[in-house]
Amino acid sequence: MRGHQVRLEGGDASSDSYCYA
């Protein structure tokens, strides 16, 4: 999940949503 968190910092709400799903 840490690797996905990096996308969160990028400001990708769409990607962050699927990452946490």
Protein Blocks (a to p, Z undefined) as FASTA:
>chain_A
ZZmmmmmmnopaklmmmmmZZ
